[in-house]
Amino acid sequence: MSEEKSGPLEMGAEMDYAEHEKTYSFFLGAAKWGTLFCVALLIAMAFGFFTTAGFFSATVLFILLCAGGFYLMK
């Protein structure tokens, strides 16, 4: 006869908690650094398009924002 199990079927499988923690840490890091990159890019694009600064100055601002954000969020 089959065994009676109470609860969902997923309860029978063992969880790999170390792999879960590694994946979650990667996701949080990717979200944090991706957000920094997008915000720095948007600010640099606004600076380059809506002022008379130009492309080179916007690129320098983007690099400075990324470096400053990396330093502050590290």
N, C-alpha and C positions, 0 to 999 in steps of 0.2 A: 504494500500500500504506500501511497505517497504521504509524505509528512505534511502536517497542517502547519502553515506559517501564518502568523498574524502580522499584519502591516504590509507595506508595499514591498515589491520584489527587490527594489534597490537596496533595501536594508541588508541583504545577504552578502553583497559584494564589499570587500575591504577597500577603504579609501587610501589613496597614496597622498598623504597629507604633505609630505615634503615637496612633491611635484606640484601640488595645488598652491602651496605658498610661493614657490618659485614663479609659477605662471602669474599669480596675482601681483607679485612684486614687479615683474616685467611690465604688466599692464599699467600699474600705477606710474612707473617711471616713463613709459612711452606717452601716457596721457599728460604728465607734467611737462616733459621736454617738448612734446608736440604743441602744447598750448603756448609755451614760451616762444617757440619758433613762429607760430601763427600770429601772435600778438605783435612780436617784433617786426614781422613782415608787413602787417597792416599799418603799423605806425610809420615804418620807413616808406611804404608806398604813399601814404597820405602826405608825408613830408616831401617826397619827390614830386608828386603830382600837383599839389595845391600851393606850393611855394615856388620861388625862383631858384631853389637850391640845385636842382638837377639830379641826374642819375648817380653821379659819383658821390655826392654828399649823402644821398639816400642810402647808398651801399655802405658807406662808412658808418652811418647811423645804425643800420641794421646789424653790422658786426659789433658795434659798441653795445647795443641793446642785448644781443645774444650773450656777449661776454659778461656784461653786468648781471643779467638774469641768471646765468650759470653760476656766477660767484655768490649771488644772494640766495639761490635756491639749493645750493650744494649742501 
